[in-house]
């Protein structure tokens, strides 16, 4: 007979993260440690950590730090919580920016622009919340119930949700033309 000990996941955690790449690793490690000690499955933790990384990267690239700090100075706020029903929510708040967070349609060769598409593919839900001070919070429901035995299992349509469009479906690229002079 196996004895299973239920552990309670911290109901919430938040931290100031430097506006820039320096604090992203620390935030990921803290989240991973707290969720792991709370008994959340590794696959859910992996998704949550990737989502946190994407949100923090977007906040640093497209948003301003909180308060009156200049870009590169100051902080953004990272928060995550598991509510009593087992729903894991991750949020990142920044000082707002010139554009509203929205999934992009990057070219096949683009070096970026896929973050919110990755989040859409991994998460159960996500959205954006603005406040009167101009701060913007992007929130993500990583999983509706981290205690569900199937939590973290990939959806059947996962690959289709993150796949880049086929090169053949983009005739404007004239892909074959690049090889004409190679004879």
Backbone torsions as a table, in degrees:
resi	resn	phi	psi	omega
1	UNK	NA	127.3	179.7
2	UNK	-91.4	140.4	177.4
3	UNK	-102.5	121.5	179.3
4	UNK	-107.1	125.8	179.3
5	UNK	-105.6	119.3	178.7
6	UNK	-78.8	132.8	175.4
7	UNK	-111.9	146.8	180.0
8	UNK	-94.2	126.3	176.4
9	UNK	-72.8	138.4	176.2
10	UNK	-52.5	134.0	-175.9
11	UNK	-67.8	-25.4	176.8
12	UNK	-162.2	155.5	175.2
13	UNK	-151.4	141.9	175.3
14	UNK	-145.3	155.0	179.2
15	UNK	-154.8	147.5	172.1
16	UNK	-79.2	132.9	-179.4
17	UNK	-120.3	128.3	179.2
18	UNK	-53.5	139.7	179.2
19	UNK	-72.2	92.9	-176.3
20	UNK	150.2	177.5	-173.6
21	UNK	-71.7	-15.2	-171.9
22	UNK	-58.7	-38.5	-173.9
23	UNK	-94.0	-4.8	-174.7
24	UNK	-62.8	-45.4	-179.8
25	UNK	-61.2	-42.5	179.5
26	UNK	-62.8	-41.7	179.1
27	UNK	-64.6	-42.5	178.6
28	UNK	-60.9	-46.3	-179.3
29	UNK	-63.3	-42.3	179.7
30	UNK	-63.3	-45.1	179.1
31	UNK	-61.2	-48.3	-178.2
32	UNK	-58.2	-46.9	-178.9
33	UNK	-62.4	-44.4	-177.9
34	UNK	-68.0	-44.1	-179.9
35	UNK	-68.0	-38.5	178.3
36	UNK	-63.6	-44.6	179.7
37	UNK	-66.9	-19.7	177.1
38	UNK	-89.2	2.4	175.8
39	UNK	84.3	14.4	177.8
40	UNK	-74.6	141.3	-177.7
41	UNK	-64.2	150.4	-178.5
42	UNK	-59.9	-36.5	-178.7
43	UNK	-67.3	-37.5	176.2
44	UNK	-68.2	-41.9	178.4
45	UNK	-60.9	-44.5	179.2
46	UNK	-57.8	-45.2	178.2
47	UNK	-62.9	-45.0	-178.2
48	UNK	-62.7	-41.6	-179.5
49	UNK	-67.1	-40.9	176.6
50	UNK	-63.5	-43.5	179.1
51	UNK	-62.7	-44.5	177.4
52	UNK	-58.7	-43.9	179.3
53	UNK	-60.2	-44.9	179.8
54	UNK	-63.4	-44.2	-179.7
55	UNK	-63.7	-44.1	179.5
56	UNK	-65.9	-40.6	178.0
57	UNK	-61.5	-44.4	178.5
58	UNK	-63.3	-41.9	-179.8
59	UNK	-61.8	-39.3	-179.2
60	UNK	-75.7	-32.3	-178.8
61	UNK	-80.6	-41.0	-170.9
62	UNK	-110.4	-16.7	-176.3
63	UNK	-112.2	165.3	175.2
64	UNK	-91.7	159.8	173.2
65	UNK	-67.3	163.1	178.1
66	UNK	-68.8	152.7	178.1
67	UNK	75.0	-146.7	-174.9
68	UNK	-99.4	6.2	-177.1
69	UNK	-66.8	153.7	176.5
70	UNK	-85.4	159.4	178.3
71	UNK	-54.7	135.4	-177.4
72	UNK	92.4	-20.8	174.1
73	UNK	-109.3	172.3	175.8
74	UNK	73.3	-168.0	-172.1
75	UNK	-135.4	163.1	162.8
76	UNK	-117.1	165.6	-177.6
77	UNK	-110.5	126.2	174.7
78	UNK	-109.4	136.0	179.3
79	UNK	-143.9	149.1	173.9
80	UNK	-147.9	151.8	-179.4
81	UNK	-155.2	149.5	170.3
82	UNK	-114.5	116.3	-178.8
83	UNK	-78.6	171.5	-177.0
84	UNK	-57.3	-24.5	177.9
85	UNK	-83.2	-3.8	178.2
86	UNK	94.5	6.2	-179.3
87	UNK	-78.5	123.8	179.1
88	UNK	-96.2	119.8	-179.5
89	UNK	-119.8	133.1	176.6
90	UNK	-117.1	136.4	178.6
91	UNK	-135.2	144.6	170.2
92	UNK	-131.1	129.4	-179.2
93	UNK	-116.6	130.5	175.6
94	UNK	-126.1	-177.6	-177.3
95	UNK	-83.3	12.5	-179.4
96	UNK	86.7	169.2	-178.5
97	UNK	-157.0	-175.5	-176.4
98	UNK	-74.0	-16.7	-179.3
99	UNK	-127.9	161.5	178.0
100	UNK	-95.4	138.6	179.1
101	UNK	-59.2	127.0	178.4
102	UNK	-155.7	143.3	177.8
103	UNK	-59.9	140.4	179.7
104	UNK	-99.4	170.2	173.1
105	UNK	-121.7	80.0	-175.9
106	UNK	-73.3	155.9	175.2
107	UNK	-69.8	166.1	-179.9
108	UNK	-60.2	-33.8	-176.7
109	UNK	-94.2	-1.2	-178.8
110	UNK	-64.1	144.6	-179.7
111	UNK	-87.2	-5.4	-179.0
112	UNK	-153.8	-169.8	176.3
113	UNK	92.8	9.8	-177.2
114	UNK	-107.2	-4.3	-173.0
115	UNK	-55.4	-51.5	-178.9
116	UNK	-71.0	-25.5	174.0
117	UNK	-69.3	-38.6	175.5
118	UNK	-63.2	-44.7	179.0
119	UNK	-61.4	-43.8	178.3
120	UNK	-58.7	-40.0	-178.8
121	UNK	-70.8	-34.6	-176.0
122	UNK	-87.1	-33.0	-168.3
123	UNK	-92.0	160.4	173.0
124	UNK	-78.9	-29.9	-179.0
125	UNK	-166.9	157.6	172.7
126	UNK	-158.7	162.3	178.9
127	UNK	-168.6	-174.7	-176.4
128	UNK	-128.7	137.7	178.4
129	UNK	-127.5	129.9	177.8
130	UNK	-106.3	152.8	172.9
131	UNK	-123.5	173.8	-174.2
132	UNK	-64.6	-24.3	-179.4
133	UNK	-82.2	-3.5	-178.3
134	UNK	93.4	-0.2	177.6
135	UNK	-72.3	146.5	-178.7
136	UNK	-122.7	129.8	176.5
137	UNK	-116.5	124.7	170.8
138	UNK	-100.1	123.5	-178.4
139	UNK	-114.9	147.8	-178.6
140	UNK	-138.0	127.7	169.8
141	UNK	-88.8	103.9	-177.1
142	UNK	-67.6	-46.3	177.7
143	UNK	-153.8	140.6	-179.0
144	UNK	-67.5	-28.0	-179.2
145	UNK	-152.2	99.3	-178.0
146	UNK	-67.8	-12.0	179.1
147	UNK	-91.5	-6.1	176.8
148	UNK	-65.6	132.3	-179.4
149	UNK	-58.6	-24.0	178.9
150	UNK	-93.4	5.5	-178.9
151	UNK	-58.2	130.3	178.9
152	UNK	88.7	-7.7	177.0
153	UNK	-73.2	135.5	-178.3
154	UNK	-65.3	140.5	174.4
155	UNK	-67.7	155.4	-179.4
156	UNK	-60.5	-29.5	-176.9
157	UNK	-98.0	16.0	-174.9
158	UNK	-55.7	-49.5	-176.7
159	UNK	-60.8	-38.2	179.7
160	UNK	-69.0	-28.5	-177.7
161	UNK	-76.6	-22.3	-178.6
162	UNK	-113.3	-5.2	-176.0
163	UNK	-69.7	142.7	173.8
164	UNK	-75.6	153.7	177.1
165	UNK	-63.4	150.6	179.1
166	UNK	-65.7	140.4	177.0
167	UNK	-61.1	-35.6	179.4
168	UNK	-63.9	-25.3	-179.9
169	UNK	-81.3	-0.2	-178.9
170	UNK	-124.0	74.2	-176.4
171	UNK	-60.6	-22.5	-179.1
172	UNK	-66.0	-13.5	177.5
173	UNK	-75.1	-24.2	-178.9
174	UNK	51.4	48.4	-176.0
175	UNK	-54.9	-43.6	-177.8
176	UNK	-65.2	-28.4	-179.1
177	UNK	-61.4	-27.6	-178.1
178	UNK	-65.7	-20.4	-176.5
179	UNK	-104.5	0.7	-176.9
180	UNK	-63.6	-36.9	-175.6
181	UNK	-85.7	9.7	-175.9
182	UNK	-94.1	2.6	-179.6
183	UNK	-71.5	NA	NA
